[in-house]
């Protein structure tokens, strides 16, 4: 018997995902007309892989990645992408739902409230 399929929101899958500005941006466009630009630094800082999570817990995760660029974007099963970065990191899986949440978070007006992580996919 196959395990159940993970939750999937087809509306979270962009119609276009383009690495731009020499890898400094990931530009996303969705069928509903929504569009966003996520910087490579934001993506690297928000990686949720086991390595980055461990480094955060151990207090070894950098506070910034000012010169990092996206060097690859590989689709994973239609629900996510694996991003590679110029610092050699390529372990993170970024579900489209997570990227859409990051984009919406980046576009939201700041209210002085503490930042919260987008919901897990």
N, CA, C and O atoms as a MOPAC input file, in Angstrom:
PM7 MOZYME 1SCF
protein

 N      0.84300 1    -1.17800 1     0.00000 1
 C      0.00000 1     0.00000 1     0.00000 1
 C      0.88700 1     1.23900 1     0.00000 1
 O      1.85500 1     1.31400 1     0.75600 1
 N      0.56000 1     2.20000 1    -0.83800 1
 C      1.31900 1     3.44600 1    -0.92200 1
 C      0.92900 1     4.38900 1     0.20700 1
 O     -0.22900 1     4.42200 1     0.62400 1
 N      1.90200 1     5.15800 1     0.70400 1
 C      1.55500 1     6.15000 1     1.73000 1
 C      0.68600 1     7.23900 1     1.11200 1
 O      0.71700 1     7.43500 1    -0.10200 1
 N     -0.08600 1     7.94800 1     1.92900 1
 C     -0.92800 1     9.02300 1     1.38900 1
 C     -0.05800 1    10.12500 1     0.79000 1
 O      1.07800 1    10.33700 1     1.21300 1
 N     -0.60300 1    10.80900 1    -0.18400 1
 C      0.10100 1    11.90900 1    -0.82800 1
 C      0.18800 1    13.10100 1     0.12600 1
 O     -0.74100 1    13.34200 1     0.89700 1
 N      1.29500 1    13.84900 1     0.08200 1
 C      1.37900 1    15.04600 1     0.92800 1
 C      0.38900 1    16.09600 1     0.45300 1
 O     -0.05100 1    16.06900 1    -0.69600 1
 N      0.03800 1    17.02800 1     1.34400 1
 C     -0.88200 1    18.09100 1     0.91500 1
 C     -0.27000 1    18.87100 1    -0.24500 1
 O      0.93400 1    19.13000 1    -0.27400 1
 N     -1.10900 1    19.23300 1    -1.18300 1
 C     -0.63000 1    19.91600 1    -2.37700 1
 C     -1.64600 1    20.96000 1    -2.78000 1
 O     -2.83400 1    20.66200 1    -2.90200 1
 N     -1.19100 1    22.17300 1    -2.98500 1
 C     -2.06200 1    23.25800 1    -3.42600 1
 C     -1.64100 1    23.63100 1    -4.84200 1
 O     -0.64700 1    24.33600 1    -5.01600 1
 N     -2.37300 1    23.17700 1    -5.85700 1
 C     -1.97600 1    23.47400 1    -7.22800 1
 C     -1.92800 1    24.96600 1    -7.53800 1
 O     -1.21200 1    25.38000 1    -8.45000 1
 N     -2.67700 1    25.78100 1    -6.79500 1
 C     -2.65000 1    27.22100 1    -7.02300 1
 C     -1.34700 1    27.86200 1    -6.54000 1
 O     -1.05100 1    29.00200 1    -6.89900 1
 N     -0.57300 1    27.14600 1    -5.73400 1
 C      0.70900 1    27.66300 1    -5.24000 1
 C      1.82300 1    27.49300 1    -6.26500 1
 O      2.87600 1    28.11900 1    -6.14700 1
 N      1.59800 1    26.65100 1    -7.27100 1
 C      2.61900 1    26.40900 1    -8.29100 1
 C      2.63600 1    27.59700 1    -9.25100 1
 O      1.62700 1    27.89300 1    -9.89100 1
 N      3.77400 1    28.27500 1    -9.35300 1
 C      3.81600 1    29.43900 1   -10.24500 1
 C      3.79900 1    29.02800 1   -11.71100 1
 O      4.20800 1    27.92300 1   -12.07000 1
 N      3.32500 1    29.92600 1   -12.53700 1
 C      3.36700 1    29.69700 1   -13.98300 1
 C      4.74700 1    30.02900 1   -14.52300 1
 O      5.12100 1    29.59100 1   -15.61100 1
 N      5.50600 1    30.81100 1   -13.75200 1
 C      6.84700 1    31.20100 1   -14.17300 1
 C      7.72400 1    31.35900 1   -12.93700 1
 O      7.31800 1    31.97700 1   -11.95400 1
 N      8.92200 1    30.79800 1   -12.99300 1
 C      9.92900 1    30.95100 1   -11.93800 1
 C     11.25600 1    31.18700 1   -12.63200 1
 O     11.78000 1    30.29500 1   -13.29900 1
 N     11.80400 1    32.39000 1   -12.47600 1
 C     12.99100 1    32.79500 1   -13.22000 1
 C     14.04900 1    33.32900 1   -12.25600 1
 O     13.76900 1    34.18000 1   -11.41200 1
 N     15.24900 1    32.82000 1   -12.39700 1
 C     16.38000 1    33.36500 1   -11.66100 1
 C     16.85600 1    34.58900 1   -12.43700 1
 O     17.14600 1    34.49900 1   -13.63000 1
 N     16.93600 1    35.73500 1   -11.75600 1
 C     17.25900 1    37.00400 1   -12.41700 1
 C     18.38400 1    37.73300 1   -11.67700 1
 O     18.82800 1    37.31700 1   -10.60700 1
 N     18.82400 1    38.83300 1   -12.28700 1
 C     19.88200 1    39.68900 1   -11.74000 1
 C     21.11400 1    38.87900 1   -11.33000 1
 O     21.64600 1    39.05100 1   -10.23300 1
 N     21.55600 1    38.00100 1   -12.21800 1
 C     22.76500 1    37.23400 1   -11.94600 1
 C     22.63100 1    36.28800 1   -10.77400 1
 O     23.61500 1    35.98300 1   -10.09900 1
 N     21.41400 1    35.81900 1   -10.52700 1
 C     21.16200 1    34.89700 1    -9.43300 1
 C     20.77400 1    35.57300 1    -8.13600 1
 O     20.56600 1    34.90100 1    -7.12600 1
 N     20.67200 1    36.88800 1    -8.14700 1
 C     20.35100 1    37.61700 1    -6.90800 1
 C     18.85700 1    37.60800 1    -6.57600 1
 O     18.48000 1    37.87800 1    -5.43500 1
 N     17.99300 1    37.29700 1    -7.56600 1
 C     16.54300 1    37.27600 1    -7.36000 1
 C     15.93500 1    36.00600 1    -7.93900 1
 O     16.45400 1    35.41700 1    -8.88700 1
 N     14.82300 1    35.60600 1    -7.34100 1
 C     13.95900 1    34.58300 1    -7.91800 1
 C     12.62200 1    35.27100 1    -8.15900 1
 O     11.94300 1    35.68200 1    -7.21800 1
 N     12.25300 1    35.39100 1    -9.43500 1
 C     10.99100 1    36.04700 1    -9.80900 1
 C      9.93200 1    34.99200 1   -10.04800 1
 O     10.12900 1    34.05400 1   -10.82100 1
 N      8.80400 1    35.15700 1    -9.37100 1
 C      7.70400 1    34.19400 1    -9.44100 1
 C      6.44100 1    34.88500 1    -9.93100 1
 O      6.14900 1    36.01700 1    -9.54300 1
 N      5.69500 1    34.19400 1   -10.78700 1
 C      4.40900 1    34.68100 1   -11.28100 1
 C      3.41600 1    33.53600 1   -11.18900 1
 O      3.72600 1    32.39900 1   -11.54400 1
 N      2.19700 1    33.85200 1   -10.70000 1
 C      1.15500 1    32.84200 1   -10.57800 1
 C      0.01800 1    33.12500 1   -11.55500 1
 O     -0.12500 1    34.23900 1   -12.05800 1
 N     -0.77800 1    32.10600 1   -11.81100 1
 C     -1.87800 1    32.19500 1   -12.77500 1
 C     -2.88600 1    33.27500 1   -12.40700 1
 O     -3.52800 1    33.84000 1   -13.29300 1
 N     -3.04100 1    33.57400 1   -11.12000 1
 C     -4.01800 1    34.58300 1   -10.68800 1
 C     -3.50200 1    36.01100 1   -10.86000 1
 O     -4.17800 1    36.96500 1   -10.47400 1
 N     -2.28900 1    36.16600 1   -11.44700 1
 C     -1.72600 1    37.48400 1   -11.68100 1
 C     -0.78200 1    37.95500 1   -10.58300 1
 O     -0.08500 1    38.95600 1   -10.74300 1
 N     -0.76300 1    37.24200 1    -9.48800 1
 C      0.14600 1    37.57500 1    -8.39500 1
 C      1.59400 1    37.38400 1    -8.87400 1
 O      1.89100 1    36.43200 1    -9.59600 1
 N      2.47500 1    38.27900 1    -8.47400 1
 C      3.88600 1    38.18800 1    -8.83800 1
 C      4.72500 1    38.60800 1    -7.64700 1
 O      4.27900 1    39.40000 1    -6.81700 1
 N      5.93300 1    38.08200 1    -7.55900 1
 C      6.81000 1    38.41700 1    -6.43800 1
 C      8.25900 1    38.22800 1    -6.84500 1
 O      8.58000 1    37.50000 1    -7.78400 1
 N      9.11900 1    38.90800 1    -6.11000 1
 C     10.55500 1    38.73900 1    -6.25100 1
 C     11.10000 1    38.41300 1    -4.86800 1
 O     10.91200 1    39.17400 1    -3.91900 1
 N     11.77400 1    37.27900 1    -4.76400 1
 C     12.44400 1    36.89900 1    -3.53000 1
 C     13.94400 1    36.99300 1    -3.76300 1
 O     14.45600 1    36.45600 1    -4.74500 1
 N     14.64300 1    37.66500 1    -2.87300 1
 C     16.08400 1    37.78400 1    -3.04400 1
 C     16.76400 1    36.47300 1    -2.67400 1
 O     16.24800 1    35.68800 1    -1.87800 1
 N     17.91600 1    36.25500 1    -3.25900 1
 C     18.67900 1    35.04200 1    -2.95700 1
 C     19.06400 1    35.01400 1    -1.48600 1
 O     19.09900 1    33.94400 1    -0.87900 1
 N     19.35200 1    36.17000 1    -0.90300 1
 C     19.70600 1    36.20100 1     0.51700 1
 C     18.52100 1    35.76100 1     1.37700 1
 O     18.69200 1    34.98200 1     2.31500 1
 N     17.33000 1    36.25100 1     1.06600 1
 C     16.14100 1    35.82900 1     1.80700 1
 C     15.95800 1    34.32200 1     1.69900 1
 O     15.70300 1    33.65100 1     2.69900 1
 N     16.08500 1    33.79300 1     0.49600 1
 C     15.91100 1    32.35200 1     0.30100 1
 C     16.94800 1    31.55600 1     1.09300 1
 O     16.62100 1    30.54600 1     1.71600 1
 N     18.19800 1    32.01500 1     1.06400 1
 C     19.25600 1    31.29900 1     1.79000 1
 C     19.01600 1    31.37700 1     3.29200 1
 O     19.20700 1    30.39100 1     4.00400 1
 N     18.60400 1    32.53600 1     3.77600 1
 C     18.31800 1    32.69800 1     5.20500 1
 C     17.13100 1    31.86600 1     5.65800 1
 O     17.06900 1    31.45200 1     6.81600 1
 N     16.19000 1    31.61700 1     4.76000 1
 C     14.96300 1    30.90100 1     5.12900 1
 C     14.98400 1    29.42700 1     4.75400 1
 O     13.94800 1    28.76300 1     4.80100 1
 N     16.14400 1    28.90900 1     4.38300 1
 C     16.24800 1    27.47900 1     4.08600 1
 C     15.87400 1    26.67700 1     5.33100 1
 O     16.29700 1    26.99800 1     6.44100 1
 N     15.07500 1    25.63000 1     5.12700 1
 C     14.58600 1    24.81700 1     6.24500 1
 C     15.19300 1    23.42500 1     6.26300 1
 O     14.67100 1    22.53700 1     6.93600 1
 N     16.28300 1    23.21700 1     5.53800 1
 C     16.88000 1    21.88200 1     5.51000 1
 C     17.41100 1    21.51500 1     6.90000 1
 O     17.54300 1    22.37500 1     7.77000 1
 N     17.70900 1    20.24700 1     7.09300 1
 C     18.18900 1    19.76700 1     8.38900 1
 C     19.49700 1    20.44700 1     8.79200 1
 O     19.69800 1    20.73700 1     9.97100 1
 N     20.37900 1    20.70100 1     7.84600 1
 C     21.66400 1    21.33300 1     8.15400 1
 C     21.45700 1    22.74900 1     8.67700 1
 O     22.03000 1    23.13200 1     9.69700 1
 N     20.63900 1    23.51800 1     7.97800 1
 C     20.39000 1    24.90400 1     8.40100 1
 C     19.63200 1    24.93900 1     9.72400 1
 O     19.91200 1    25.77900 1    10.58000 1
 N     18.68200 1    24.03900 1     9.89200 1
 C     17.92300 1    23.97200 1    11.14100 1
 C     18.85600 1    23.65800 1    12.30500 1
 O     18.77100 1    24.29100 1    13.35700 1
 N     19.73900 1    22.69000 1    12.12400 1
 C     20.70900 1    22.34300 1    13.16300 1
 C     21.59100 1    23.54400 1    13.50300 1
 O     21.80300 1    23.85600 1    14.67500 1
 N     22.10300 1    24.21600 1    12.46700 1
 C     22.97000 1    25.36900 1    12.70500 1
 C     22.24000 1    26.48900 1    13.44200 1
 O     22.84600 1    27.18500 1    14.25700 1
 N     20.94600 1    26.67400 1    13.16800 1
 C     20.16400 1    27.68100 1    13.89900 1
 C     20.07400 1    27.30100 1    15.37400 1
 O     20.29300 1    28.13200 1    16.25500 1
 N     19.75000 1    26.03900 1    15.63000 1
 C     19.61300 1    25.55400 1    17.01100 1
 C     20.92000 1    25.70300 1    17.76600 1
 O     20.92600 1    26.05200 1    18.94700 1
 N     22.02400 1    25.44100 1    17.08800 1
 C     23.33900 1    25.50400 1    17.73000 1
 C     23.94200 1    26.91400 1    17.71600 1
 O     25.07200 1    27.11400 1    18.16300 1
 N     23.19300 1    27.87800 1    17.20600 1
 C     23.66000 1    29.25500 1    17.18900 1
 C     24.79500 1    29.51300 1    16.20900 1
 O     25.56900 1    30.45300 1    16.39000 1
 N     24.90100 1    28.68600 1    15.17300 1
 C     25.98300 1    28.83200 1    14.20300 1
 C     25.49900 1    29.31700 1    12.84300 1
 O     26.28500 1    29.39100 1    11.89800 1
 N     24.23600 1    29.64100 1    12.73500 1
 C     23.69500 1    30.05500 1    11.43900 1
 C     23.98500 1    31.53700 1    11.23200 1
 O     23.71600 1    32.34200 1    12.12400 1
 N     24.53000 1    31.91600 1    10.07400 1
 C     24.84700 1    33.33800 1     9.83100 1
 C     23.59200 1    34.21600 1     9.86500 1
 O     22.48700 1    33.75800 1     9.57700 1
 N     23.78800 1    35.47300 1    10.21900 1
 C     22.68600 1    36.43100 1    10.22600 1
 C     22.44300 1    37.02200 1     8.85700 1
 O     21.40200 1    37.63900 1     8.62900 1
 N     23.38500 1    36.84800 1     7.93300 1
 C     23.24400 1    37.42700 1     6.59300 1
 C     24.06100 1    36.61000 1     5.59600 1
 O     25.02400 1    35.93200 1     5.95400 1
 N     23.65100 1    36.69500 1     4.35500 1
 C     24.36300 1    36.10100 1     3.22300 1
 C     24.41200 1    37.16500 1     2.12500 1
 O     23.78700 1    36.99200 1     1.07900 1
 N     25.14200 1    38.25800 1     2.34200 1
 C     25.04900 1    39.41100 1     1.44400 1
 C     25.49500 1    39.15900 1     0.00900 1
 O     25.01500 1    39.84400 1    -0.89400 1
 N     26.37400 1    38.22600 1    -0.23800 1
 C     26.89100 1    38.03000 1    -1.60100 1
 C     26.38200 1    36.74600 1    -2.24900 1
 O     26.85000 1    36.37300 1    -3.32500 1
 N     25.43800 1    36.06800 1    -1.61500 1
 C     24.98200 1    34.77900 1    -2.13800 1
 C     24.09000 1    34.96900 1    -3.36600 1
 O     23.37500 1    35.96400 1    -3.49000 1
 N     24.15100 1    33.99400 1    -4.26300 1
 C     23.30400 1    33.99500 1    -5.46200 1
 C     22.71600 1    32.60300 1    -5.64800 1
 O     23.29900 1    31.60800 1    -5.21700 1
 N     21.57300 1    32.54400 1    -6.28600 1
 C     20.98000 1    31.25200 1    -6.66100 1
 C     21.71200 1    30.78100 1    -7.92000 1
 O     21.79900 1    31.50700 1    -8.91100 1
 N     22.23200 1    29.56100 1    -7.86300 1
 C     22.98400 1    29.02300 1    -8.99900 1
 C     22.23400 1    27.92600 1    -9.73600 1
 O     22.58400 1    27.58500 1   -10.86600 1
 N     21.18900 1    27.36300 1    -9.09500 1
 C     20.38400 1    26.34800 1    -9.77900 1
 C     19.00000 1    26.30100 1    -9.16300 1
 O     18.79500 1    26.62300 1    -7.99300 1
 N     18.06100 1    25.88700 1    -9.99700 1
 C     16.68600 1    25.67800 1    -9.55700 1
 C     16.21000 1    24.40600 1   -10.25700 1
 O     16.04500 1    24.37000 1   -11.47700 1
 N     15.99400 1    23.37100 1    -9.45600 1
 C     15.58000 1    22.07900 1    -9.99500 1
 C     14.20400 1    21.71700 1    -9.46400 1
 O     14.00600 1    21.67900 1    -8.25000 1
 N     13.24400 1    21.44900 1   -10.35100 1
 C     11.90600 1    21.06200 1    -9.89300 1
 C     11.93400 1    19.70600 1    -9.19100 1
 O     12.72100 1    18.82500 1    -9.53400 1
 N     11.06000 1    19.56500 1    -8.20800 1
 C     10.91700 1    18.30900 1    -7.47100 1
 C      9.44800 1    17.90200 1    -7.46300 1
 O      8.65100 1    18.46300 1    -6.71200 1
 N      9.09800 1    16.96000 1    -8.27000 1
 C      7.76800 1    16.37700 1    -8.26100 1
 C      6.60900 1    17.32500 1    -8.45500 1
 O      5.48000 1    16.97000 1    -8.11700 1
 N      6.83200 1    18.50800 1    -8.98200 1
 C      5.74900 1    19.43700 1    -9.22800 1
 C      5.28900 1    20.20600 1    -8.01100 1
 O      4.49000 1    21.13200 1    -8.14900 1
 N      5.76200 1    19.86100 1    -6.81800 1
 C      5.30800 1    20.53400 1    -5.60800 1
 C      6.36100 1    21.46100 1    -5.00400 1
 O      6.05200 1    22.24600 1    -4.10600 1
 N      7.61100 1    21.37600 1    -5.49300 1
 C      8.69800 1    22.11800 1    -4.86800 1
 C      9.85700 1    22.28200 1    -5.84200 1
 O      9.84500 1    21.75800 1    -6.95600 1
 N     10.87000 1    23.03900 1    -5.37600 1
 C     12.12900 1    23.15200 1    -6.10200 1
 C     13.27300 1    22.97300 1    -5.11400 1
 O     13.15300 1    23.27000 1    -3.92500 1
 N     14.37200 1    22.48500 1    -5.63900 1
 C     15.62600 1    22.43500 1    -4.89800 1
 C     16.46800 1    23.58600 1    -5.42700 1
 O     16.72700 1    23.67800 1    -6.62700 1
 N     16.89000 1    24.45600 1    -4.52800 1
 C     17.70800 1    25.59600 1    -4.92300 1
 C     19.16200 1    25.35500 1    -4.53300 1
 O     19.45500 1    24.85200 1    -3.44800 1
 N     20.05700 1    25.71900 1    -5.42900 1
 C     21.48000 1    25.69700 1    -5.14000 1
 C     21.96800 1    27.13100 1    -5.04100 1
 O     21.47600 1    28.01300 1    -5.74500 1
 N     22.93800 1    27.36300 1    -4.16300 1
 C     23.43700 1    28.70600 1    -3.90700 1
 C     24.93700 1    28.78100 1    -4.16300 1
 O     25.63400 1    27.76600 1    -4.14200 1
 N     25.42100 1    29.98300 1    -4.40200 1
 C     26.82600 1    30.19800 1    -4.73300 1
 C     27.77100 1    29.86800 1    -3.58500 1
 O     28.97300 1    29.72900 1    -3.80900 1
 N     27.26400 1    29.73900 1    -2.36700 1
 C     28.12000 1    29.34300 1    -1.24600 1
 C     28.25800 1    27.82400 1    -1.15300 1
 O     28.85000 1    27.30600 1    -0.20600 1
 N     27.70700 1    27.11100 1    -2.14400 1
 C     27.80500 1    25.65500 1    -2.18300 1
 C     26.63300 1    24.93000 1    -1.54600 1
 O     26.52300 1    23.71000 1    -1.66600 1
 N     25.76100 1    25.65700 1    -0.87500 1
 C     24.61100 1    25.02100 1    -0.22500 1
 C     23.56300 1    24.63900 1    -1.27200 1
 O     23.15400 1    25.46900 1    -2.08400 1
 N     23.13600 1    23.38100 1    -1.24500 1
 C     22.12500 1    22.91700 1    -2.21300 1
 C     21.26500 1    21.82000 1    -1.60500 1
 O     20.83600 1    20.90900 1    -2.31400 1
 N     21.01000 1    21.89200 1    -0.31600 1
 C     20.24900 1    20.84300 1     0.37000 1
 C     18.78200 1    21.19200 1     0.57800 1
 O     17.97500 1    20.31500 1     0.88500 1
 N     18.43000 1    22.45800 1     0.41500 1
 C     17.08300 1    22.88500 1     0.75700 1
 C     16.04600 1    22.54600 1    -0.29800 1
 O     16.26700 1    22.72100 1    -1.49600 1
 N     14.91500 1    22.05800 1     0.17300 1
 C     13.74300 1    21.84200 1    -0.67000 1
 C     12.74700 1    22.93700 1    -0.30500 1
 O     12.35600 1    23.08200 1     0.85300 1
 N     12.34900 1    23.70000 1    -1.31100 1
 C     11.45000 1    24.82400 1    -1.11100 1
 C     10.11000 1    24.52000 1    -1.77600 1
 O      9.96500 1    24.71000 1    -2.98300 1
 N      9.11500 1    24.04400 1    -0.99500 1
 C      7.79100 1    23.81000 1    -1.58200 1
 C      7.22200 1    25.11800 1    -2.13800 1
 O      7.46400 1    26.19600 1    -1.59400 1
 N      6.46400 1    25.00200 1    -3.22600 1
 C      5.86000 1    26.19300 1    -3.83000 1
 C      4.98800 1    26.93000 1    -2.82400 1
 O      4.94500 1    28.16000 1    -2.82800 1
 N      4.29500 1    26.19500 1    -1.96500 1
 C      3.44700 1    26.83300 1    -0.94500 1
 C      4.31100 1    27.69800 1    -0.02700 1
 O      3.92600 1    28.81500 1     0.32100 1
 N      5.46400 1    27.18900 1     0.36100 1
 C      6.37300 1    27.93700 1     1.23100 1
 C      6.88100 1    29.19200 1     0.52100 1
 O      6.92100 1    30.26600 1     1.12000 1
 N      7.26900 1    29.06500 1    -0.75200 1
 C      7.74300 1    30.22900 1    -1.50100 1
 C      6.63700 1    31.27500 1    -1.66500 1
 O      6.89200 1    32.47500 1    -1.56500 1
 N      5.41600 1    30.81700 1    -1.91500 1
 C      4.29900 1    31.76700 1    -2.02100 1
 C      4.08700 1    32.48500 1    -0.68400 1
 O      3.84100 1    33.69100 1    -0.65500 1
 N      4.18400 1    31.74000 1     0.41900 1
 C      4.04100 1    32.35800 1     1.74000 1
 C      5.16800 1    33.36500 1     2.01200 1
 O      4.92200 1    34.44100 1     2.55800 1
 N      6.39200 1    33.01500 1     1.63400 1
 C      7.51000 1    33.94900 1     1.79300 1
 C      7.26900 1    35.21700 1     0.98500 1
 O      7.52200 1    36.32400 1     1.46000 1
 N      6.77800 1    35.04700 1    -0.24300 1
 C      6.50900 1    36.19800 1    -1.10600 1
 C      5.42900 1    37.08200 1    -0.49900 1
 O      5.55800 1    38.30700 1    -0.50300 1
 N      4.38400 1    36.48900 1     0.01400 1
 C      3.30700 1    37.26800 1     0.62800 1
 C      3.79400 1    37.95800 1     1.89500 1
 O      3.41700 1    39.09600 1     2.17500 1
 N      4.62800 1    37.26900 1     2.65400 1
 C      5.19700 1    37.86000 1     3.86600 1
 C      6.06900 1    39.06800 1     3.50700 1
 O      6.00700 1    40.10500 1     4.16800 1
 N      6.87400 1    38.92600 1     2.46100 1
 C      7.75500 1    40.01900 1     2.03300 1
 C      6.95100 1    41.21400 1     1.54400 1
 O      7.38600 1    42.35400 1     1.70000 1
 N      5.78700 1    40.97100 1     0.95600 1
 C      4.95400 1    42.04700 1     0.41700 1
 C      4.06700 1    42.69100 1     1.47300 1
 O      3.54600 1    43.78600 1     1.25800 1
 N      3.89000 1    42.02500 1     2.61200 1
 C      3.00200 1    42.55400 1     3.65300 1
 C      3.61600 1    43.78500 1     4.30100 1
 O      4.82700 1    43.83900 1     4.51300 1
 N      2.77900 1    44.78200 1     4.61700 1
 C      3.30400 1    45.96600 1     5.29700 1
 C      3.80700 1    45.58100 1     6.68200 1
 O      3.21700 1    44.73600 1     7.35600 1
 N      4.89100 1    46.20200 1     7.09300 1
 C      5.43000 1    45.91600 1     8.41700 1
 C      4.62300 1    46.66500 1     9.46000 1
 O      4.29500 1    47.83800 1     9.28500 1
 N      4.30700 1    45.97500 1    10.54900 1
 C      3.50200 1    46.56500 1    11.61000 1
 C      4.26000 1    46.62200 1    12.92600 1
 O      3.70700 1    47.01800 1    13.95200 1
 N      5.52200 1    46.22900 1    12.89400 1
 C      6.28900 1    46.20000 1    14.12500 1
 C      6.06900 1    44.92000 1    14.90700 1
 O      6.68000 1    44.72300 1    15.95700 1
 N      5.20200 1    44.04600 1    14.40900 1
 C      4.96400 1    42.77100 1    15.08000 1
 C      6.14500 1    41.85300 1    14.82400 1
 O      6.80600 1    41.97000 1    13.79300 1
 N      6.42100 1    40.93700 1    15.75000 1
 C      7.53800 1    40.02400 1    15.52900 1
 C      7.30300 1    39.14900 1    14.31100 1
 O      6.17400 1    38.76000 1    14.01000 1
 N      8.39000 1    38.84800 1    13.61900 1
 C      8.30100 1    38.01500 1    12.40900 1
 C      7.93500 1    36.59300 1    12.81100 1
 O      8.43600 1    36.06600 1    13.80500 1
 N      7.06800 1    35.98900 1    12.03800 1
 C      6.74300 1    34.58800 1    12.26700 1
 C      7.05300 1    33.82000 1    11.00500 1
 O      6.95100 1    34.35000 1     9.89900 1
 N      7.42500 1    32.58800 1    11.17400 1
 C      7.76600 1    31.75800 1    10.03200 1
 C      6.49200 1    31.37400 1     9.28800 1
 O      5.45900 1    31.13900 1     9.91600 1
 N      6.55100 1    31.30600 1     7.96400 1
 C      5.38200 1    30.84100 1     7.21500 1
 C      5.03300 1    29.42200 1     7.62100 1
 O      5.88700 1    28.68100 1     8.10800 1
 N      3.80800 1    29.05200 1     7.42600 1
 C      3.36200 1    27.70700 1     7.79300 1
 C      4.09200 1    26.66000 1     6.97900 1
 O      4.46800 1    26.89200 1     5.83100 1
 N      4.28200 1    25.52600 1     7.57900 1
 C      4.95200 1    24.42800 1     6.87400 1
 C      4.00600 1    23.83800 1     5.85400 1
 O      2.79000 1    23.81300 1     6.04100 1
 N      4.59000 1    23.36700 1     4.77500 1
 C      3.78700 1    22.73900 1     3.72700 1
 C      3.62600 1    21.28100 1     3.99500 1
 O      2.97800 1    20.57800 1     3.21900 1

